């Protein structure tokens, strides 16, 4: 019987502790710290993803500009020069995403009804958004193909 009384007293005391007011001092600051950490991580991830998308878009635009400029020239040498200049100007106008750029005209069929195929590779510096597994730099590659007009006379 003494064990039964002891169990009842223990259960009653436990119920009183559960029913009473809880001391929640300090929880607000812990919750704020947790939410601030999550928010900063989210912001860094969004900014990093935005830089990746913007860099990819810049390289796509540069490849198209190079192919378009090359398709308007009269010969292969002038086309390559114009294409490289157009790619460089396109990247310069959009910002400083590329630190190194290569332009390739492999696969170009420079004749009437042919096509100009340009591949632009850009080494982008992303060191300002390093964090949460994002690399400090990345190579982006884009290819654009522009047809040469069917009724155009080339030398």
LINNOR-V599386 format. One record per backbone hydrogen bond with DSSP energy under -1.0 kcal/mol. CO is the residue of the C=O (numbers start at 1). NH is the residue of the N-H. If there is no record, write none. Layout:
BEGIN
co:nh
CO:NH
CO:NH
END
This chain:
BEGIN
co:nh
1:5
2:6
3:7
4:8
5:9
6:10
7:11
8:12
9:13
10:14
11:15
12:16
13:17
14:18
15:19
16:20
24:27
26:30
27:31
28:32
29:33
30:34
31:35
32:36
33:37
34:38
35:39
36:40
37:41
38:42
39:43
40:44
41:45
42:46
43:47
44:48
45:49
46:50
47:51
48:52
49:53
50:54
51:55
52:56
53:57
54:58
55:59
56:60
57:61
58:62
59:63
60:64
61:65
62:66
63:67
64:68
65:69
66:70
67:71
70:73
75:79
76:80
77:81
78:82
79:83
80:84
81:85
82:86
83:87
84:88
85:89
86:90
87:91
88:92
89:93
90:94
91:95
97:125
100:123
102:121
104:119
105:108
109:111
109:115
111:114
114:148
115:109
116:146
118:144
119:104
120:142
121:102
122:140
123:99
124:138
126:129
127:130
131:134
136:126
138:124
140:122
142:120
144:118
146:116
149:113
END
